[in-house]
Amino acid sequence: MKQLFLIIGFLGYHSYTHSAINCKSPSGKAVDWFILYKLPRFRNDKVRTTGNEFFYMDEDNQCFKRTRARDISRRALAFDKNTGFWIISSIPRFPAKADGGYIFADQQLPYGQIALCVTVLQSEKNQIVGREQATTSMRKHFKTKKGNSVEVFAKSASFGKDIYDDLISPGLNDKIHVQTWRPDLANTNKVWNIDYIDFGNGISYKASLDHSKWAVAKHQPFTCIGDINRQRTQFKRGGLSLCLENENVAESFRNLYSEIEKKKLPRKTCPESAFPPAGRANAPVTGVGVVACEARPLVRRWGRTFENGTTKDAG
């Protein structure tokens, strides 16, 4: 039986010669963690997205200026003598070389994707990358640089079961809602598949357009972002998920499905500037009301969207 350990991809160190290794916001500010949620390409009667837009949130809930996604990869870990970062993402080949920026490939534009970055101290390195005794699954705990708790759930190919039903839900001692691409496992009394994603202000779409892989606990303050789908074929595949303990983040993710699946209070009407001009229903979204509309916490917490490196305001 093979030992279970984390597959680590190291980034080039040339871009960190004169600065500490940290998660970075779109403006280049060092942050304790961030989450990037890329939107799929879709259209409805209110907006049309190109597949380049993404929502972003971090510890400060700030809105950022012009930027391009840089310095992260699908599953990467890097340290210097003091700090490091760990990134897990569903985005293939994300990004290219650190000095070249990143552009979503044409085949990725139709789908939603997600990435989580956490900054950690060097003292946590052994806890994260240390080899485990021969086993088919594991759970680890570590803290970010600023003390936020993160739970790691991982399984080997020989585990033979679903990571969400058999590791994450029992590990968090809570029911969870799960978003993965084309789940073929039925809902259970502890795990539910998400059918629709709703950011508000017309930005809503079927989960089949979304390749992101995340779960959120129903009661506990955990949001899990990983690299494995909820499918039978994944029983024989290794994978992992990082679960960030943060009630604000968890509530934001719960709100992505709650208005559709739970029929909560109606959303506040947004300003005219949040939507395409009259007669241009198919125009690319230039503002989604995420700053001006304050109907629910999600809208404020996710901040602005970014399209082709440019922030999009609500007018």
FITI-780576 format. One record per residue (C-alpha): residue number from 0; x, y negated, z negated; residue in one letter. Coordinates in steps of 0.02 Angstrom, whole numbers. Example, Ala and Ser with C-alpha at 12.3 -4.5 7.8 and 13.67 -1.06 7.14 Angstrom:
# residues 2
<0; <615; 225; -390>; "A">
<1; <684; 53; -357>; "S">
***
This chain:
# residues 315
<0; <0; 0; 0>; "M">
<1; <72; -166; 51>; "K">
<2; <99; -301; -77>; "Q">
<3; <-23; -443; -65>; "L">
<4; <59; -611; -45>; "F">
<5; <23; -777; 34>; "L">
<6; <77; -808; 213>; "I">
<7; <173; -970; 211>; "I">
<8; <213; -1082; 358>; "G">
<9; <343; -1216; 326>; "F">
<10; <341; -1386; 410>; "L">
<11; <494; -1472; 477>; "G">
<12; <582; -1569; 341>; "Y">
<13; <648; -1709; 451>; "H">
<14; <491; -1813; 426>; "S">
<15; <511; -1809; 237>; "Y">
<16; <692; -1862; 222>; "T">
<17; <652; -2027; 139>; "H">
<18; <488; -1990; 51>; "S">
<19; <415; -1864; -69>; "A">
<20; <313; -1721; 2>; "I">
<21; <130; -1759; -31>; "N">
<22; <-39; -1748; 50>; "C">
<23; <-63; -1910; 146>; "K">
<24; <-219; -2009; 184>; "S">
<25; <-251; -2070; 363>; "P">
<26; <-167; -2234; 312>; "S">
<27; <-12; -2143; 251>; "G">
<28; <-47; -2161; 65>; "K">
<29; <3; -2017; -48>; "A">
<30; <-153; -1934; -119>; "V">
<31; <-182; -1790; -239>; "D">
<32; <-297; -1702; -115>; "W">
<33; <-399; -1734; 40>; "F">
<34; <-532; -1647; 143>; "I">
<35; <-553; -1675; 329>; "L">
<36; <-712; -1614; 414>; "Y">
<37; <-710; -1620; 604>; "K">
<38; <-879; -1635; 689>; "L">
<39; <-928; -1525; 837>; "P">
<40; <-975; -1596; 1006>; "R">
<41; <-1163; -1612; 1014>; "F">
<42; <-1304; -1729; 1059>; "R">
<43; <-1479; -1764; 996>; "N">
<44; <-1604; -1906; 1014>; "D">
<45; <-1502; -2019; 899>; "K">
<46; <-1317; -1986; 927>; "V">
<47; <-1194; -1896; 1037>; "R">
<48; <-1024; -1844; 973>; "T">
<49; <-871; -1804; 1078>; "T">
<50; <-795; -1675; 960>; "G">
<51; <-654; -1792; 909>; "N">
<52; <-744; -1874; 762>; "E">
<53; <-714; -1818; 585>; "F">
<54; <-769; -1859; 409>; "F">
<55; <-636; -1884; 276>; "Y">
<56; <-636; -1891; 86>; "M">
<57; <-501; -1893; -48>; "D">
<58; <-475; -1930; -233>; "E">
<59; <-505; -2116; -210>; "D">
<60; <-658; -2104; -95>; "N">
<61; <-578; -2242; 8>; "Q">
<62; <-620; -2296; 185>; "C">
<63; <-465; -2300; 294>; "F">
<64; <-408; -2398; 446>; "K">
<65; <-345; -2338; 616>; "R">
<66; <-253; -2173; 603>; "T">
<67; <-209; -2009; 685>; "R">
<68; <-207; -1838; 602>; "A">
<69; <-26; -1791; 564>; "R">
<70; <87; -1679; 464>; "D">
<71; <-27; -1532; 426>; "I">
<72; <-48; -1356; 496>; "S">
<73; <-172; -1214; 486>; "R">
<74; <-99; -1138; 329>; "R">
<75; <57; -1227; 270>; "A">
<76; <157; -1252; 111>; "L">
<77; <308; -1364; 88>; "A">
<78; <409; -1421; -63>; "F">
<79; <553; -1535; -105>; "D">
<80; <637; -1537; -276>; "K">
<81; <489; -1627; -356>; "N">
<82; <326; -1602; -263>; "T">
<83; <245; -1511; -121>; "G">
<84; <80; -1487; -33>; "F">
<85; <-28; -1341; 19>; "W">
<86; <-145; -1353; 167>; "I">
<87; <-275; -1228; 222>; "I">
<88; <-373; -1261; 380>; "S">
<89; <-487; -1179; 507>; "S">
<90; <-414; -1288; 647>; "I">
<91; <-301; -1189; 767>; "P">
<92; <-125; -1259; 792>; "R">
<93; <-164; -1408; 682>; "F">
<94; <-59; -1509; 711>; "P">
<95; <77; -1513; 841>; "A">
<96; <250; -1573; 791>; "K">
<97; <241; -1700; 651>; "A">
<98; <315; -1839; 758>; "D">
<99; <193; -1811; 900>; "G">
<100; <25; -1831; 817>; "G">
<101; <-119; -1713; 851>; "Y">
<102; <-252; -1706; 985>; "I">
<103; <-393; -1579; 977>; "F">
<104; <-381; -1457; 1122>; "A">
<105; <-526; -1458; 1245>; "D">
<106; <-583; -1286; 1188>; "Q">
<107; <-595; -1349; 1008>; "Q">
<108; <-706; -1499; 1044>; "L">
<109; <-871; -1402; 1040>; "P">
<110; <-843; -1339; 862>; "Y">
<111; <-838; -1407; 686>; "G">
<112; <-679; -1374; 585>; "Q">
<113; <-615; -1412; 410>; "I">
<114; <-450; -1438; 318>; "A">
<115; <-402; -1456; 134>; "L">
<116; <-237; -1523; 71>; "C">
<117; <-182; -1521; -112>; "V">
<118; <-25; -1599; -185>; "T">
<119; <66; -1493; -314>; "V">
<120; <219; -1508; -425>; "L">
<121; <374; -1402; -398>; "Q">
<122; <338; -1318; -564>; "S">
<123; <183; -1237; -486>; "E">
<124; <279; -1161; -341>; "K">
<125; <310; -991; -420>; "N">
<126; <128; -980; -473>; "Q">
<127; <75; -1009; -293>; "I">
<128; <199; -907; -191>; "V">
<129; <258; -774; -313>; "G">
<130; <231; -595; -254>; "R">
<131; <96; -491; -336>; "E">
<132; <102; -310; -387>; "Q">
<133; <30; -191; -259>; "A">
<134; <-154; -234; -251>; "T">
<135; <-289; -271; -124>; "T">
<136; <-351; -435; -197>; "S">
<137; <-297; -570; -317>; "M">
<138; <-351; -726; -406>; "R">
<139; <-231; -864; -456>; "K">
<140; <-249; -1031; -542>; "H">
<141; <-143; -1188; -524>; "F">
<142; <-161; -1375; -546>; "K">
<143; <-132; -1516; -425>; "T">
<144; <-5; -1652; -460>; "K">
<145; <-137; -1754; -552>; "K">
<146; <-208; -1607; -647>; "G">
<147; <-356; -1553; -541>; "N">
<148; <-390; -1367; -558>; "S">
<149; <-382; -1253; -405>; "V">
<150; <-431; -1070; -401>; "E">
<151; <-356; -959; -265>; "V">
<152; <-448; -804; -205>; "F">
<153; <-357; -691; -83>; "A">
<154; <-381; -518; -10>; "K">
<155; <-278; -399; 95>; "S">
<156; <-338; -305; 248>; "A">
<157; <-358; -149; 141>; "S">
<158; <-480; -234; 22>; "F">
<159; <-620; -179; 137>; "G">
<160; <-755; -297; 73>; "K">
<161; <-820; -474; 92>; "D">
<162; <-717; -607; 5>; "I">
<163; <-871; -712; -34>; "Y">
<164; <-982; -575; -107>; "D">
<165; <-847; -476; -195>; "D">
<166; <-717; -604; -249>; "L">
<167; <-771; -785; -246>; "I">
<168; <-949; -774; -312>; "S">
<169; <-907; -657; -457>; "P">
<170; <-744; -751; -488>; "G">
<171; <-836; -916; -508>; "L">
<172; <-978; -830; -600>; "N">
<173; <-1103; -922; -492>; "D">
<174; <-1210; -909; -337>; "K">
<175; <-1133; -988; -182>; "I">
<176; <-1188; -1057; -14>; "H">
<177; <-1068; -1011; 126>; "V">
<178; <-1032; -1091; 294>; "Q">
<179; <-933; -984; 416>; "T">
<180; <-946; -951; 601>; "W">
<181; <-1081; -827; 652>; "R">
<182; <-1102; -733; 488>; "P">
<183; <-1176; -560; 513>; "D">
<184; <-1196; -516; 330>; "L">
<185; <-1369; -542; 257>; "A">
<186; <-1407; -659; 113>; "N">
<187; <-1393; -579; -58>; "T">
<188; <-1449; -632; -231>; "N">
<189; <-1282; -720; -254>; "K">
<190; <-1225; -774; -79>; "V">
<191; <-1325; -872; 51>; "W">
<192; <-1276; -913; 229>; "N">
<193; <-1297; -1094; 284>; "I">
<194; <-1397; -1114; 444>; "D">
<195; <-1388; -1301; 473>; "Y">
<196; <-1267; -1442; 431>; "I">
<197; <-1334; -1616; 397>; "D">
<198; <-1222; -1767; 366>; "F">
<199; <-1370; -1884; 382>; "G">
<200; <-1408; -2025; 503>; "N">
<201; <-1438; -1908; 649>; "G">
<202; <-1278; -1809; 625>; "I">
<203; <-1352; -1636; 602>; "S">
<204; <-1321; -1476; 698>; "Y">
<205; <-1336; -1287; 693>; "K">
<206; <-1205; -1194; 594>; "A">
<207; <-1166; -1092; 751>; "S">
<208; <-1074; -1248; 814>; "L">
<209; <-962; -1249; 661>; "D">
<210; <-804; -1144; 643>; "H">
<211; <-764; -1213; 470>; "S">
<212; <-754; -1089; 327>; "K">
<213; <-811; -1154; 159>; "W">
<214; <-921; -1113; 11>; "A">
<215; <-994; -1216; -130>; "V">
<216; <-1053; -1153; -299>; "A">
<217; <-1234; -1183; -346>; "K">
<218; <-1198; -1242; -524>; "H">
<219; <-1010; -1237; -555>; "Q">
<220; <-907; -1386; -490>; "P">
<221; <-812; -1286; -359>; "F">
<222; <-793; -1308; -172>; "T">
<223; <-694; -1172; -81>; "C">
<224; <-609; -1195; 87>; "I">
<225; <-531; -1046; 171>; "G">
<226; <-481; -955; 329>; "D">
<227; <-599; -806; 342>; "I">
<228; <-777; -783; 406>; "N">
<229; <-920; -691; 323>; "R">
<230; <-925; -548; 447>; "Q">
<231; <-905; -359; 439>; "R">
<232; <-756; -368; 555>; "T">
<233; <-669; -474; 423>; "Q">
<234; <-674; -331; 296>; "F">
<235; <-514; -267; 377>; "K">
<236; <-429; -436; 385>; "R">
<237; <-328; -526; 253>; "G">
<238; <-379; -701; 203>; "G">
<239; <-393; -826; 63>; "L">
<240; <-489; -975; -2>; "S">
<241; <-439; -1123; -111>; "L">
<242; <-574; -1180; -231>; "C">
<243; <-557; -1360; -291>; "L">
<244; <-640; -1401; -456>; "E">
<245; <-725; -1570; -433>; "N">
<246; <-909; -1604; -462>; "E">
<247; <-917; -1751; -341>; "N">
<248; <-845; -1646; -200>; "V">
<249; <-960; -1500; -241>; "A">
<250; <-1114; -1612; -240>; "E">
<251; <-1062; -1686; -72>; "S">
<252; <-1052; -1513; 4>; "F">
<253; <-1216; -1460; -74>; "R">
<254; <-1297; -1610; 10>; "N">
<255; <-1237; -1549; 180>; "L">
<256; <-1371; -1415; 178>; "Y">
<257; <-1490; -1464; 38>; "S">
<258; <-1601; -1587; 131>; "E">
<259; <-1643; -1460; 265>; "I">
<260; <-1647; -1302; 160>; "E">
<261; <-1722; -1375; 2>; "K">
<262; <-1826; -1517; 76>; "K">
<263; <-1767; -1649; -47>; "K">
<264; <-1814; -1833; -46>; "L">
<265; <-1816; -1915; 127>; "P">
<266; <-1664; -2010; 183>; "R">
<267; <-1664; -2200; 178>; "K">
<268; <-1686; -2286; 345>; "T">
<269; <-1519; -2346; 412>; "C">
<270; <-1478; -2510; 498>; "P">
<271; <-1503; -2525; 685>; "E">
<272; <-1314; -2536; 705>; "S">
<273; <-1296; -2359; 642>; "A">
<274; <-1368; -2288; 802>; "F">
<275; <-1340; -2308; 990>; "P">
<276; <-1421; -2460; 1071>; "P">
<277; <-1595; -2441; 1143>; "A">
<278; <-1591; -2350; 1309>; "G">
<279; <-1425; -2269; 1270>; "R">
<280; <-1477; -2119; 1167>; "A">
<281; <-1335; -2017; 1241>; "N">
<282; <-1199; -2145; 1207>; "A">
<283; <-1054; -2086; 1098>; "P">
<284; <-1084; -2122; 915>; "V">
<285; <-1004; -2288; 869>; "T">
<286; <-1069; -2298; 693>; "G">
<287; <-1159; -2175; 584>; "V">
<288; <-1216; -2283; 441>; "G">
<289; <-1102; -2195; 319>; "V">
<290; <-1053; -2357; 233>; "V">
<291; <-1215; -2456; 239>; "A">
<292; <-1337; -2314; 203>; "C">
<293; <-1341; -2269; 19>; "E">
<294; <-1484; -2146; 12>; "A">
<295; <-1380; -2005; -63>; "R">
<296; <-1207; -1981; -138>; "P">
<297; <-1141; -1887; 14>; "L">
<298; <-1153; -2039; 125>; "V">
<299; <-1048; -2145; 8>; "R">
<300; <-922; -2010; -35>; "R">
<301; <-882; -1956; 141>; "W">
<302; <-842; -2134; 194>; "G">
<303; <-822; -2174; 378>; "R">
<304; <-799; -2061; 526>; "T">
<305; <-646; -2067; 636>; "F">
<306; <-651; -2052; 825>; "E">
<307; <-494; -2042; 931>; "N">
<308; <-395; -2119; 790>; "G">
<309; <-515; -2263; 758>; "T">
<310; <-630; -2286; 610>; "T">
<311; <-813; -2311; 649>; "K">
<312; <-911; -2431; 539>; "D">
<313; <-1096; -2447; 509>; "A">
<314; <-1095; -2621; 582>; "G">
***
